[in-house]
């Protein structure tokens, strides 16, 4: 790829050395994964002027298979993060369910115009010009 074809701004990418974190991952090897982001200075040493950040991760089984769930956890240490993990995951799942309901509601309220595109983006008659069925036998000219 030539310089002329490169996406604009790539030469402007910079690492924010004042906002670096070291990642630590803790797991119970069953359900919970807790990530701790430890603030560090540009040389990698701990930055005591900023708090650590915690997040929780788990997978829930759904009809479509495993559903990854991730959420922030408001905690000041690992023990507190572990204690708050269940409630934080529950809040995240509640938000996901609410978002899914809202998406379903919006989709159900769409107006479908006869002869127009179908809700899934397809065209009536399988998308063939003139609405023909296409299929294996073609347009019915046997």
NORRAJO-V151223 format. One record per residue. RES is the residue in one small letter. PSI is psi as a letter, one per 30 degrees, with the letter a starting at -180 (NA if undefined). Layout:
res,psi
RES,PSI
RES,PSI
//
This chain:
res,psi
x,k
x,l
x,e
x,f
x,f
x,k
x,k
x,k
x,f
x,e
x,f
x,f
x,k
x,k
x,k
x,i
x,f
x,g
x,h
x,k
x,k
x,k
x,k
x,k
x,k
x,k
x,l
x,g
x,g
x,d
x,e
x,k
x,k
x,k
x,k
x,k
x,j
x,k
x,k
x,l
x,l
x,f
x,f
x,f
x,l
x,k
x,j
x,f
x,f
x,k
x,l
x,l
x,k
x,k
x,l
x,k
x,k
x,l
x,k
x,k
x,k
x,l
x,f
x,g
x,a
x,k
x,j
x,k
x,k
x,k
x,l
x,l
x,k
x,j
x,l
x,f
x,l
x,e
x,e
x,e
x,e
x,e
x,e
x,f
x,e
x,e
x,e
x,e
x,e
x,e
x,e
x,e
x,e
x,e
x,e
x,e
x,e
x,e
x,e
x,e
x,e
x,e
x,e
x,e
x,e
x,e
x,e
x,f
x,f
x,k
x,k
x,k
x,k
x,k
x,f
x,a
x,k
x,l
x,e
x,g
x,f
x,l
x,k
x,k
x,g
x,g
x,g
x,k
x,k
x,g
x,g
x,l
x,f
x,c
x,a
x,e
x,g
x,a
x,g
x,g
x,i
x,NA
//
